[in-house]
Amino acid sequence: MSPQRARTVRRRGVPLRLSLVALTVLLVAVGLLASGLAVTSSMRQDLISRTDDGLENAVRTWAEPRGLVGDGPGPPGPRRPPSPYYVESIVYGPGGVSTDSVYNQFDDAPDLDSLTGDDAGPVTVPSADGNGPQWRVIKHSNAFGRSIVATPMSDIDDTVSRLIRLQLAIGALVLLLIGLLSYLLVRTSLRPLRRVEETAHEIADGNLTRRVPAAPPNTEVGSLSESLNRMLAQIQQAFSATASSEQQARASEERMRRFVADASHELRTPLTSIKGFAELYSQRGGPDVADVPEVTDAMRRINDEAGRMNLLVEDLLMLARLDAQRPLDTAPVDLLALAADAVQSARVTAPSREIRLAIHAADQPPVVSGDAPRLVQVLRNLIGNAIDHTPPEATVTVGVAVEEGADPGEVVLTVADTGPGLTAEDAAHVFERFYRGDQSRYRGAGGGNGLGLSIVAALVGAHGGRVGVDTSPGAGATFWVRLPLARVAGEP
């Protein structure tokens, strides 16, 4: 079982109505148990007290040793003891002669060894053989002899047992009735809360106009319903405001995209004309004008700035197309061949720089499904960024590797340099549009427009990949691109 599943199981509780019924039944059961113990104990003590009164009366009347009319003592009175009693007497005769008598109509006899002294009891003693009932015993002595009267406690125990069984039966019936009545009462009382729960489910499903049914305001449910309705009204207003704000933001963003696309499109024509006239001047300029250094320098600057503006417009158009999520022309693309061509082109445009190609051996070729011209632009932008923002002595290394651990695997493109690296703040924003870091990294002549890496991120995202940078100040920077590996025909 997963930790999340275990937490879910642990958090699953008992419904409130069942908890209330169980608590009510438990309290009633405790009350019945306490009252039953009190009644049973009182009844037992009362029965024992009555038995003790009978024993006291016996040893003081008919069972008491008494003297004979004549010259010596005699046995107890002529009355025979009633049947519920065990009687044992010793009568002292003349000359130290004693007369013993025992009256016992029971199958058992009490154990009298614990009775010491002339008088004892009433006390409870076991049977002599240890298997019979308990006995209630009293011992009394006078000048004529000693009498012991006992009676078994079987009747008391039977009476108490019948009382306990009766209490258990009545208690079970009472608990059953209390449980049923409590369930019906709690269910009726919690019906308004059930309606609140149903309303909450409907609101959770998206019906924000639903409200909790009203209840009497002087009740807890009524106060809760009123508070919930006020809260729901505020939440609905907040959602409406948020939705309206999001709609306005989307409309504003759409207008901005349309403006960028339209502006870029409108700027292309005059920029092309400016650049064309500048090139025409450089090729066919008149001898009188061409010999003026200021005019020549001005036309060169016009040509350079026109080229820079043309590049900016192309980048803006590219971002506008990517924002519009236009479909790419996908086909199997060998990234190793693209990387080799990009490195060769970079060596031609920057012959003074050391640009390397690192190939990592793999079982599968680094083939992805993508738009080849767009992937070439990704490589060129990354290599150009490394060349423009590192000093001339820095080395640029382009790497191609295949990672087959995941399913599907990934092709990893890296562009690493030995330049000054990026700060943590620059690394966090380097792929944002128009972002330009501080001067900690070298900028070549002309700098950049801050769109090259944002175009890289947009193109990689359009191909279902990821892009990032590993860097630290003074340790260079490694820009990496991860793209899904294309499945070779015939693979499962």
C-alpha positions in Angstrom: 0.0 0.0 0.0 1.4 3.4 -1.0 1.9 6.1 1.6 -0.8 8.2 0.0 -3.3 5.3 0.1 -2.4 4.6 3.7 -3.0 8.2 4.6 -6.4 8.1 2.8 -7.4 4.9 4.7 -6.3 6.4 8.1 -8.3 9.5 7.5 -11.5 7.7 6.6 -13.7 8.2 9.7 -17.1 7.1 11.0 -20.2 9.1 10.0 -21.4 11.6 12.6 -24.9 10.0 12.9 -23.3 6.6 13.8 -20.9 8.2 16.2 -23.7 10.0 18.0 -25.9 6.8 18.2 -22.9 4.8 19.4 -22.0 7.3 22.1 -25.7 7.5 23.3 -25.9 3.7 23.5 -22.6 3.6 25.3 -23.7 6.1 27.9 -26.9 4.3 28.4 -25.1 1.0 28.8 -22.7 2.6 31.4 -25.7 4.0 33.3 -27.5 0.6 33.2 -24.4 -1.2 34.3 -23.8 1.2 37.2 -27.5 1.0 38.3 -27.5 -2.8 38.0 -24.4 -3.1 40.1 -25.9 -0.8 42.7 -29.3 -2.6 42.8 -27.7 -6.1 42.8 -25.3 -5.1 45.6 -28.1 -3.5 47.7 -30.4 -6.5 47.1 -27.6 -9.0 48.2 -26.8 -7.0 51.3 -30.5 -6.8 52.2 -30.9 -10.6 51.8 -27.8 -11.2 53.9 -29.1 -8.8 56.5 -32.4 -10.6 56.7 -30.6 -13.9 57.0 -28.4 -12.5 59.8 -31.5 -11.4 61.7 -32.9 -14.9 61.5 -29.7 -16.3 62.8 -29.5 -13.8 65.6 -33.1 -14.6 66.6 -32.4 -18.3 66.5 -29.4 -18.3 68.9 -31.2 -15.9 71.3 -34.4 -18.0 71.5 -34.9 -21.6 70.7 -31.3 -22.5 69.8 -29.8 -21.0 73.0 -28.5 -23.5 75.6 -30.6 -23.4 78.8 -30.6 -25.1 82.2 -33.0 -28.0 83.2 -35.4 -27.8 86.1 -33.4 -29.8 88.7 -29.8 -30.0 89.3 -28.1 -29.5 85.9 -28.2 -27.8 82.5 -30.1 -29.0 79.5 -30.2 -28.9 75.8 -31.8 -26.1 73.8 -35.6 -25.7 74.1 -38.0 -28.3 73.0 -38.8 -26.6 69.7 -37.2 -28.2 66.8 -35.2 -25.8 64.5 -36.9 -24.9 61.3 -35.7 -26.6 58.2 -33.5 -23.8 56.7 -31.0 -24.1 59.6 -28.0 -26.2 60.4 -27.7 -26.4 64.3 -24.8 -27.7 66.3 -24.9 -27.4 70.2 -22.8 -28.4 73.2 -24.5 -28.5 76.6 -22.4 -28.6 79.8 -23.6 -31.4 82.1 -22.8 -32.1 85.8 -19.3 -33.2 86.6 -17.9 -31.8 83.4 -19.8 -34.1 81.1 -20.9 -32.4 77.8 -23.7 -33.4 75.5 -23.2 -32.7 71.8 -26.0 -32.6 69.2 -26.1 -31.7 65.5 -29.1 -31.1 63.4 -28.4 -31.0 59.7 -30.9 -31.7 56.9 -28.5 -30.6 54.2 -26.1 -32.6 52.1 -23.2 -30.3 53.0 -22.0 -28.8 56.3 -20.3 -25.5 57.0 -16.6 -25.3 57.7 -16.5 -24.2 61.4 -12.7 -24.2 61.9 -12.5 -20.5 61.5 -14.9 -19.7 64.3 -12.8 -19.0 67.4 -13.8 -17.7 70.8 -17.1 -18.0 72.5 -19.1 -15.7 70.2 -18.6 -15.1 66.5 -20.5 -13.9 63.5 -22.6 -13.7 61.7 -19.8 -14.5 59.1 -19.7 -16.2 55.8 -17.7 -19.5 55.6 -17.3 -22.1 52.9 -18.6 -25.7 52.9 -16.5 -28.2 54.8 -15.7 -30.2 51.6 -15.0 -27.1 49.6 -17.5 -28.0 46.9 -20.8 -26.9 48.5 -22.4 -23.5 48.9 -21.2 -20.8 51.2 -22.8 -20.6 54.6 -23.9 -17.8 56.9 -22.9 -18.8 60.4 -23.3 -17.4 64.0 -21.8 -18.8 67.2 -23.2 -18.0 70.7 -22.1 -19.2 74.2 -23.5 -18.9 77.7 -23.1 -20.6 81.0 -25.0 -23.7 79.9 -23.2 -24.4 76.6 -22.5 -23.3 73.1 -24.8 -23.1 70.0 -23.8 -22.7 66.3 -26.6 -21.9 63.8 -25.9 -21.7 60.1 -27.9 -21.5 56.9 -26.7 -21.9 53.3 -26.6 -18.9 51.0 -27.9 -20.9 48.0 -31.2 -19.0 48.0 -29.5 -15.7 48.2 -27.2 -16.6 45.3 -30.0 -17.9 43.2 -32.1 -14.8 43.9 -29.1 -12.5 42.9 -28.4 -14.6 39.8 -32.1 -14.3 38.7 -31.9 -10.6 39.3 -28.8 -10.3 37.2 -30.3 -12.2 34.3 -33.4 -10.1 34.5 -31.3 -6.9 34.4 -29.3 -8.2 31.4 -32.4 -9.0 29.5 -34.1 -5.7 30.3 -30.8 -3.8 29.7 -30.4 -5.4 26.2 -33.9 -4.6 25.3 -33.5 -1.0 26.5 -30.2 -0.6 24.6 -31.9 -1.9 21.4 -34.8 0.5 21.7 -32.5 3.4 22.7 -30.3 2.7 19.7 -33.2 2.6 17.2 -34.8 5.7 18.6 -31.5 7.6 18.8 -30.7 6.7 15.1 -34.1 8.0 14.0 -33.8 11.1 16.1 -30.2 11.8 15.0 -31.0 11.1 11.4 -34.0 13.5 11.5 -31.9 16.2 13.4 -29.0 15.9 10.9 -31.2 16.1 7.8 -30.5 19.8 7.3 -26.7 19.0 7.5 -27.3 16.4 4.8 -28.8 19.0 2.6 -25.8 21.2 3.2 -23.5 18.3 2.2 -25.5 17.8 -1.0 -25.3 21.5 -1.8 -21.5 21.4 -1.2 -21.1 18.5 -3.6 -23.0 20.4 -6.3 -20.9 23.5 -5.8 -17.7 21.4 -6.0 -19.0 20.1 -9.3 -19.0 23.6 -10.7 -22.5 24.9 -9.9 -21.5 28.1 -8.1 -25.1 29.5 -8.1 -26.3 26.8 -5.8 -27.0 27.9 -2.2 -27.6 26.1 1.1 -31.3 25.7 2.0 -32.4 28.2 4.7 -33.2 27.0 8.2 -34.5 28.8 11.3 -31.9 31.4 12.2 -32.0 30.6 15.9 -30.6 27.1 15.3 -27.0 26.0 14.7 -27.9 24.7 11.2 -29.6 28.0 10.4 -26.6 30.0 11.5 -24.3 27.7 9.5 -26.4 28.0 6.4 -26.5 31.7 6.5 -22.7 31.9 7.0 -22.1 29.5 4.1 -24.4 31.3 1.8 -22.6 34.6 2.4 -19.2 32.9 1.8 -20.5 31.3 -1.4 -21.7 34.6 -2.7 -18.3 36.1 -2.1 -16.6 33.2 -3.7 -18.8 33.4 -6.8 -18.0 37.1 -7.1 -14.3 36.4 -6.7 -14.5 33.7 -9.4 -16.4 36.0 -11.7 -13.9 38.7 -11.2 -11.0 36.3 -11.8 -12.7 34.9 -15.0 -13.3 38.4 -16.3 -9.7 39.3 -15.5 -8.4 36.2 -17.3 -10.6 36.9 -20.3 -9.3 40.5 -20.5 -5.7 39.2 -20.1 -6.2 36.7 -22.9 -7.8 39.3 -25.1 -4.9 41.8 -24.3 -2.3 39.1 -25.0 -4.1 38.2 -28.3 -4.1 41.9 -29.3 -0.4 42.1 -28.4 0.5 39.1 -30.4 -1.5 40.4 -33.4 0.2 43.8 -33.0 3.7 42.2 -32.9 2.8 40.1 -35.9 1.3 43.0 -37.9 4.1 45.3 -36.9 6.8 42.8 -37.8 5.1 42.2 -41.2 4.7 45.9 -41.9 8.3 46.6 -40.9 9.7 44.0 -43.3 8.9 45.9 -46.4 10.6 49.3 -45.5 13.5 47.5 -43.9 14.0 45.5 -47.0 13.9 48.7 -49.1 16.4 50.5 -46.8 18.7 47.6 -46.9 18.4 47.3 -50.7 19.1 50.9 -51.3 22.1 50.8 -49.0 23.5 47.8 -50.9 22.7 49.5 -54.2 24.7 52.6 -53.0 27.6 50.5 -52.0 27.7 48.8 -55.4 26.7 51.7 -57.7 27.3 54.8 -55.7 28.5 57.8 -57.8 32.2 58.7 -57.7 31.6 62.1 -56.2 29.4 60.8 -53.3 31.4 57.6 -52.8 34.6 59.5 -52.2 33.0 61.4 -49.2 34.0 59.4 -46.0 31.1 60.7 -44.0 28.5 59.6 -46.5 30.1 56.2 -46.9 30.2 55.6 -43.2 26.6 56.8 -42.8 25.4 54.4 -45.5 27.4 51.5 -43.9 25.7 52.3 -40.6 22.3 52.4 -42.3 23.0 49.0 -43.8 24.1 47.5 -40.5 21.1 48.9 -38.6 18.8 47.7 -41.3 20.3 44.3 -41.0 19.9 44.3 -37.2 16.3 45.5 -37.5 15.6 42.9 -40.1 16.9 40.2 -37.7 14.7 41.5 -34.9 11.7 41.5 -37.1 12.4 37.9 -38.2 12.7 36.9 -34.5 9.5 38.6 -33.6 7.7 36.9 -36.5 9.1 33.5 -35.3 7.8 34.1 -31.8 4.4 35.2 -33.1 4.2 31.9 -35.1 5.2 29.8 -32.1 2.7 31.6 -29.9 0.0 30.9 -32.4 1.0 27.2 -32.1 1.2 26.6 -35.8 1.9 22.9 -36.6 5.5 21.9 -37.4 6.6 19.9 -40.5 7.8 16.9 -38.6 10.0 14.1 -40.0 12.9 11.9 -38.7 15.9 14.2 -38.1 19.4 13.1 -37.4 20.7 15.5 -34.8 24.3 14.4 -35.2 24.3 15.5 -38.8 22.6 18.8 -37.9 25.2 19.4 -35.2 28.1 18.7 -37.5 26.7 21.1 -40.1 26.1 23.8 -37.4 29.6 23.4 -36.1 31.1 23.7 -39.6 29.0 26.8 -40.3 30.1 28.4 -37.0 33.8 27.7 -37.8 33.4 29.5 -41.2 31.7 32.5 -39.6 34.0 32.7 -36.7 37.4 31.2 -37.9 39.3 32.6 -34.9 37.2 30.6 -32.4 37.8 27.1 -31.2 34.6 25.2 -31.8 34.5 21.4 -31.2 32.0 18.6 -31.8 31.8 15.9 -29.1 30.1 12.6 -30.0 29.0 10.1 -27.4 28.7 6.5 -28.5 25.2 5.0 -28.2 23.3 1.9 -29.3 20.8 4.0 -31.1 21.3 6.9 -33.6 20.3 10.3 -32.2 17.2 10.6 -34.4 14.2 12.7 -33.3 10.9 13.5 -34.9 10.9 17.2 -35.6 11.2 20.1 -38.0 14.8 20.2 -39.3 15.1 23.9 -40.2 13.7 24.8 -36.7 16.2 22.5 -35.0 19.0 24.0 -37.0 17.9 27.4 -35.8 18.1 26.0 -32.2 21.6 24.9 -32.7 22.7 28.1 -34.4 21.2 30.3 -31.8 22.9 28.4 -29.0 26.3 28.4 -30.7 25.9 32.0 -31.7 25.0 32.9 -28.1 28.1 31.1 -26.8 30.3 32.9 -29.4 28.8 36.4 -28.8 28.9 36.2 -25.0 32.3 34.6 -24.3 35.8 36.0 -24.8 37.8 35.1 -28.0 40.0 32.6 -26.1 37.0 30.6 -24.8 36.3 27.2 -26.3 32.8 26.2 -27.5 31.9 22.5 -27.5 28.8 21.0 -29.1 27.8 17.6 -27.8 25.3 15.0 -29.0 24.4 12.0 -26.7 21.6 9.5 -26.4 20.1 8.5 -23.0 18.2 5.2 -23.2 17.2 4.8 -19.5 13.7 6.3 -19.9 10.9 5.1 -22.1 11.1 6.6 -24.6 14.8 7.7 -24.4 16.1 11.2 -25.0 18.6 12.8 -27.3 20.7 15.4 -25.4 22.2 18.3 -27.2 24.7 20.4 -25.2 26.5 23.6 -26.1 29.2 24.3 -23.5 31.7 27.1 -23.2 34.6 28.0 -21.0 33.6 31.6 -20.6 32.8 33.6 -17.4 29.5 31.7 -16.7 26.2 33.1 -15.5 25.0 34.3 -12.2 22.1 32.5 -10.5 19.8 35.4 -11.3 20.8 35.5 -15.0 20.4 31.7 -15.2 16.9 31.9 -13.9 15.8 34.5 -16.5 18.0 33.8 -19.5 15.3 32.2 -21.6 12.8 35.1 -21.1 12.1 37.4 -24.0 14.1 40.6 -24.2 16.1 39.7 -21.1 19.6 40.9 -21.1 21.9 40.1 -18.2 24.6 42.3 -16.7 28.1 42.7 -18.1 29.5 39.6 -16.2 29.5 37.8 -19.5 31.3 39.2 -22.5 29.3 40.7 -25.2 30.6 40.8 -28.7 30.2 43.6 -31.1 26.6 44.6 -31.6 25.3 42.5 -28.6 22.0 40.9 -29.1 18.3 41.6 -29.0 17.4 39.3 -26.1 15.2 37.0 -28.2 17.7 34.2 -29.3 17.4 32.0 -26.3 13.6 32.6 -25.9 13.2 31.4 -29.5 15.3 28.3 -28.5 13.0 27.6 -25.5 9.8 28.1 -27.7 11.1 25.8 -30.5 12.2 23.1 -28.0 8.8 23.3 -26.2 7.0 23.0 -29.6 9.0 19.7 -30.2 8.0 18.3 -26.8 11.4 18.8 -25.3 13.1 20.6 -22.4 15.8 23.2 -22.3 18.0 24.5 -19.4 21.4 25.7 -18.4 24.0 24.5 -15.9 26.4 27.3 -14.9 28.1 29.2 -12.2 30.3 32.3 -12.2 33.8 31.6 -13.4 33.0 28.0 -14.5 31.5 28.5 -17.9 28.0 27.6 -19.0 26.4 24.5 -20.5 23.1 24.9 -22.3 21.3 21.6 -22.8 18.3 20.5 -24.9 16.5 17.2 -24.3 14.3 15.9 -27.1 12.3 12.6 -27.2 14.1 9.9 -29.1 12.2 8.8 -32.2 11.2 5.1 -32.4 12.9 3.2 -35.2 10.6 1.4 -37.6 10.0 -2.2 -36.5 10.3 -1.4 -32.7 7.4 -2.4 -30.5 
